[in-house]
């Protein structure tokens, strides 16, 4: 993204933040991003965030696990090395169920978690620039790109919507 | 208020915490020098771990012959301990997964520690099959991988192999779930830390920024992980029970085992969570976050699952008799009246009888009794596994090979070692990570914090629920806030606009780039607390008295009767004899609707808040 200059306002409460986001929408000011200490319900539709498709990815990973386990065991016990256990048929489907289930869950979970970190650009050792240390504590932040709005407009917006502080920073 | 505050449910966060208080309280244990009790506990844990490691080394060096297992009794303390620990390891994921799906808010106070406990308990459990197989160095043969021996594959039809898959999956998923929850909290610790500590937490927090899209995905991930982890929790102990139930040993091959083992696992898991949390909340001063309400909720789960376990025991006995199958009948006769009668007695007393005390609210809400009974349950569940395993094996089909078993010092040492391992990890966890999930607790503050439910000071609030002056205003709000939230159709009280500072001065700093606007001090709680001083006749002192009585907003004030207001004034400290609350309801109704002009007109006609 390169260096980006952001103007941001800090709010003390998530409900003032939601009102401020609404007001920005009304005034057609483009919001760069919103940062909060915890997930704020009702924010996503205001920001126009599409529903996450992570669960679809999870389903695909799970299906992959199901097929890996079931087809793997079937191949091993009918083609690769057929063995009779306790007089049961080679292809003993009911006894494949527990492992098939476990691998479905395992693949879905690992796949989803890895996908989550990759698409968010997060991971061990990732260094991100943070706007403000208090965003993980008790401040709710709305950031504008400096290219989209003049400093004075941003300031008056933040002031009129009840922000407690207004700052600028290069990201 | 966008969050629905239940008039009936107890607050889950006490002490009128602000968001910053929550951060402060939950992060500070990781920032302080460890207390003396922590150091003593850690030394004890490490010493026990050392004993355990020595005994494991002894076992591997000399072989399983150092245990007192014999030809008849092939599973003793090893598998008993394995099942016991894995059972304990069921509470964490249950709390984080099943209770998340059921939207139980009290889970946020205990989920983090319970999940940590799960992970450590599963490590302790997995140790036993690992060394019990004898040649621990080739234990990887269990895993199916293309090998040079054929390739020779493990037997996928065997419950013992299912168990390996179940436990490996359970451990992995629990770890991922736990860590994903920890990432935002590690970011909170990071942003307060300095120097080297900051570097460590920067690494641990994966670069978390708190961006809206990240939170959205984080919630999705938690929800879907909960969705897949819920059947997983149930499957793991089901499969553990298959280790027994698919055999042809009388007393083991019963179809009741899977549900009965799962209930028993939840039962013992919650008991261990309580044992740990009662100590943890005391030492780390977390009484405001892990409240009596949390403890009572968990005791209810213990009561429910303990009763299921009791019914299962009695069903087993009945079916043994009713089946007319002599081997089964003998197995149960032997359990109750054979040489191990004492363990059967211990199991019945600890698991069936004592948990029933939790029918009494007083006992459910007593820290002392809860702690005592949680330990009793842990002991009882250990006896249960011992009864099922060793007692059953001791008297097999052939009386000439009947035997008796008591553990050797090596087996006892290994068991002690698992406690050492468990507590070493747990104590380190309390130093490194926030023991209570910070972000999740903050997200329930508005709906479960005591200052929002008007229960901050219990002494002022004796009214019966339906007579509660706040009750009407609660009813006016939708109880389906979740659904409304997600669709984005939110209704807000006008209060947020009222307190929005409009005339605050802007002080430009020398750089000219940074501008700080100061906000009225009340804005932290702006939407939940209206500025009652706007009502003529109410000053700061009276506003404080009203807040203490649970009246925070204009809506609440407008629905409180004049008699009740007078009562509050009379019972509060301070001399309010000259104040007459007769007009406050009318005034606050206008204020609640935002009719400021009308209110001003009215106030012009009022005399010190009294009708002229």
HADDOCK unambig.tbl for C-alpha pairs under 7 A between the chains (distance, minus, plus):
assign (segid A and resid 12 and name CA) (segid B and resid 524 and name CA) 5.51 0.50 0.50
assign (segid A and resid 13 and name CA) (segid B and resid 524 and name CA) 6.12 0.50 0.50
assign (segid A and resid 15 and name CA) (segid B and resid 527 and name CA) 6.97 0.50 0.50
assign (segid A and resid 16 and name CA) (segid B and resid 496 and name CA) 6.42 0.50 0.50
assign (segid A and resid 33 and name CA) (segid B and resid 211 and name CA) 6.65 0.50 0.50
assign (segid A and resid 33 and name CA) (segid B and resid 212 and name CA) 6.97 0.50 0.50
assign (segid A and resid 34 and name CA) (segid B and resid 211 and name CA) 5.73 0.50 0.50
assign (segid A and resid 34 and name CA) (segid B and resid 212 and name CA) 5.50 0.50 0.50
assign (segid A and resid 35 and name CA) (segid B and resid 210 and name CA) 5.00 0.50 0.50
assign (segid A and resid 35 and name CA) (segid B and resid 211 and name CA) 4.41 0.50 0.50
assign (segid A and resid 35 and name CA) (segid B and resid 212 and name CA) 5.83 0.50 0.50
assign (segid A and resid 36 and name CA) (segid B and resid 210 and name CA) 5.40 0.50 0.50
assign (segid A and resid 36 and name CA) (segid B and resid 211 and name CA) 6.66 0.50 0.50
assign (segid A and resid 37 and name CA) (segid B and resid 210 and name CA) 6.20 0.50 0.50
assign (segid A and resid 37 and name CA) (segid B and resid 439 and name CA) 6.44 0.50 0.50
assign (segid A and resid 38 and name CA) (segid B and resid 439 and name CA) 4.96 0.50 0.50
assign (segid A and resid 38 and name CA) (segid B and resid 440 and name CA) 6.93 0.50 0.50
assign (segid A and resid 38 and name CA) (segid B and resid 442 and name CA) 6.79 0.50 0.50
assign (segid A and resid 38 and name CA) (segid B and resid 443 and name CA) 6.09 0.50 0.50
assign (segid A and resid 39 and name CA) (segid B and resid 215 and name CA) 5.37 0.50 0.50
assign (segid A and resid 39 and name CA) (segid B and resid 443 and name CA) 6.94 0.50 0.50
assign (segid A and resid 41 and name CA) (segid B and resid 485 and name CA) 5.76 0.50 0.50
assign (segid A and resid 41 and name CA) (segid B and resid 486 and name CA) 6.72 0.50 0.50
assign (segid A and resid 42 and name CA) (segid B and resid 485 and name CA) 4.70 0.50 0.50
assign (segid A and resid 42 and name CA) (segid B and resid 486 and name CA) 5.66 0.50 0.50
assign (segid A and resid 42 and name CA) (segid B and resid 488 and name CA) 5.07 0.50 0.50
assign (segid A and resid 45 and name CA) (segid B and resid 488 and name CA) 5.71 0.50 0.50
assign (segid A and resid 46 and name CA) (segid B and resid 488 and name CA) 6.97 0.50 0.50
assign (segid A and resid 52 and name CA) (segid B and resid 217 and name CA) 6.08 0.50 0.50
assign (segid A and resid 54 and name CA) (segid B and resid 220 and name CA) 6.98 0.50 0.50
assign (segid A and resid 54 and name CA) (segid B and resid 221 and name CA) 6.97 0.50 0.50
assign (segid A and resid 55 and name CA) (segid B and resid 224 and name CA) 6.43 0.50 0.50
assign (segid A and resid 95 and name CA) (segid B and resid 157 and name CA) 5.26 0.50 0.50
assign (segid A and resid 96 and name CA) (segid B and resid 156 and name CA) 6.78 0.50 0.50
assign (segid A and resid 96 and name CA) (segid B and resid 157 and name CA) 6.73 0.50 0.50
assign (segid A and resid 98 and name CA) (segid B and resid 162 and name CA) 6.30 0.50 0.50
assign (segid A and resid 99 and name CA) (segid B and resid 162 and name CA) 5.80 0.50 0.50
assign (segid A and resid 99 and name CA) (segid B and resid 165 and name CA) 6.37 0.50 0.50
assign (segid A and resid 102 and name CA) (segid B and resid 165 and name CA) 6.53 0.50 0.50
assign (segid A and resid 102 and name CA) (segid B and resid 166 and name CA) 5.93 0.50 0.50
assign (segid A and resid 102 and name CA) (segid B and resid 169 and name CA) 6.36 0.50 0.50
assign (segid A and resid 105 and name CA) (segid B and resid 228 and name CA) 6.06 0.50 0.50
assign (segid A and resid 106 and name CA) (segid B and resid 169 and name CA) 5.58 0.50 0.50
assign (segid A and resid 106 and name CA) (segid B and resid 173 and name CA) 6.73 0.50 0.50
assign (segid A and resid 109 and name CA) (segid B and resid 173 and name CA) 6.30 0.50 0.50
assign (segid A and resid 109 and name CA) (segid B and resid 225 and name CA) 6.38 0.50 0.50
assign (segid A and resid 120 and name CA) (segid B and resid 214 and name CA) 6.33 0.50 0.50
assign (segid A and resid 122 and name CA) (segid B and resid 206 and name CA) 5.31 0.50 0.50
assign (segid A and resid 122 and name CA) (segid B and resid 207 and name CA) 5.65 0.50 0.50
assign (segid A and resid 122 and name CA) (segid B and resid 208 and name CA) 6.65 0.50 0.50
assign (segid A and resid 123 and name CA) (segid B and resid 206 and name CA) 4.36 0.50 0.50
assign (segid A and resid 123 and name CA) (segid B and resid 207 and name CA) 6.72 0.50 0.50
assign (segid A and resid 124 and name CA) (segid B and resid 203 and name CA) 5.51 0.50 0.50
assign (segid A and resid 124 and name CA) (segid B and resid 204 and name CA) 6.49 0.50 0.50
assign (segid A and resid 124 and name CA) (segid B and resid 206 and name CA) 4.70 0.50 0.50
assign (segid A and resid 125 and name CA) (segid B and resid 203 and name CA) 4.70 0.50 0.50
assign (segid A and resid 125 and name CA) (segid B and resid 206 and name CA) 6.06 0.50 0.50
assign (segid A and resid 126 and name CA) (segid B and resid 206 and name CA) 5.56 0.50 0.50
assign (segid A and resid 126 and name CA) (segid B and resid 207 and name CA) 5.06 0.50 0.50
assign (segid A and resid 127 and name CA) (segid B and resid 207 and name CA) 5.38 0.50 0.50
assign (segid A and resid 128 and name CA) (segid B and resid 207 and name CA) 5.35 0.50 0.50
assign (segid A and resid 130 and name CA) (segid B and resid 209 and name CA) 6.42 0.50 0.50
assign (segid A and resid 133 and name CA) (segid B and resid 191 and name CA) 4.99 0.50 0.50
assign (segid A and resid 136 and name CA) (segid B and resid 187 and name CA) 6.67 0.50 0.50
assign (segid A and resid 136 and name CA) (segid B and resid 188 and name CA) 4.91 0.50 0.50
assign (segid A and resid 137 and name CA) (segid B and resid 19 and name CA) 6.94 0.50 0.50
assign (segid A and resid 137 and name CA) (segid B and resid 20 and name CA) 6.00 0.50 0.50
assign (segid A and resid 137 and name CA) (segid B and resid 23 and name CA) 6.03 0.50 0.50
assign (segid A and resid 137 and name CA) (segid B and resid 188 and name CA) 6.25 0.50 0.50
assign (segid A and resid 138 and name CA) (segid B and resid 19 and name CA) 5.25 0.50 0.50
assign (segid A and resid 138 and name CA) (segid B and resid 20 and name CA) 5.36 0.50 0.50
assign (segid A and resid 159 and name CA) (segid B and resid 517 and name CA) 6.91 0.50 0.50
assign (segid A and resid 160 and name CA) (segid B and resid 502 and name CA) 6.07 0.50 0.50
assign (segid A and resid 161 and name CA) (segid B and resid 500 and name CA) 6.81 0.50 0.50
assign (segid A and resid 162 and name CA) (segid B and resid 500 and name CA) 5.05 0.50 0.50
assign (segid A and resid 162 and name CA) (segid B and resid 501 and name CA) 5.87 0.50 0.50
assign (segid A and resid 164 and name CA) (segid B and resid 516 and name CA) 6.97 0.50 0.50
assign (segid A and resid 164 and name CA) (segid B and resid 517 and name CA) 5.41 0.50 0.50
assign (segid A and resid 164 and name CA) (segid B and resid 518 and name CA) 5.50 0.50 0.50
assign (segid A and resid 164 and name CA) (segid B and resid 519 and name CA) 5.49 0.50 0.50
assign (segid A and resid 165 and name CA) (segid B and resid 515 and name CA) 6.89 0.50 0.50
assign (segid A and resid 165 and name CA) (segid B and resid 516 and name CA) 4.53 0.50 0.50
assign (segid A and resid 165 and name CA) (segid B and resid 517 and name CA) 5.18 0.50 0.50
assign (segid A and resid 165 and name CA) (segid B and resid 518 and name CA) 6.96 0.50 0.50
assign (segid A and resid 166 and name CA) (segid B and resid 514 and name CA) 6.60 0.50 0.50
assign (segid A and resid 166 and name CA) (segid B and resid 515 and name CA) 5.36 0.50 0.50
assign (segid A and resid 166 and name CA) (segid B and resid 516 and name CA) 5.42 0.50 0.50
assign (segid A and resid 166 and name CA) (segid B and resid 517 and name CA) 6.98 0.50 0.50
assign (segid A and resid 167 and name CA) (segid B and resid 514 and name CA) 4.96 0.50 0.50
assign (segid A and resid 167 and name CA) (segid B and resid 515 and name CA) 6.17 0.50 0.50
assign (segid A and resid 168 and name CA) (segid B and resid 513 and name CA) 6.59 0.50 0.50
assign (segid A and resid 168 and name CA) (segid B and resid 514 and name CA) 6.37 0.50 0.50
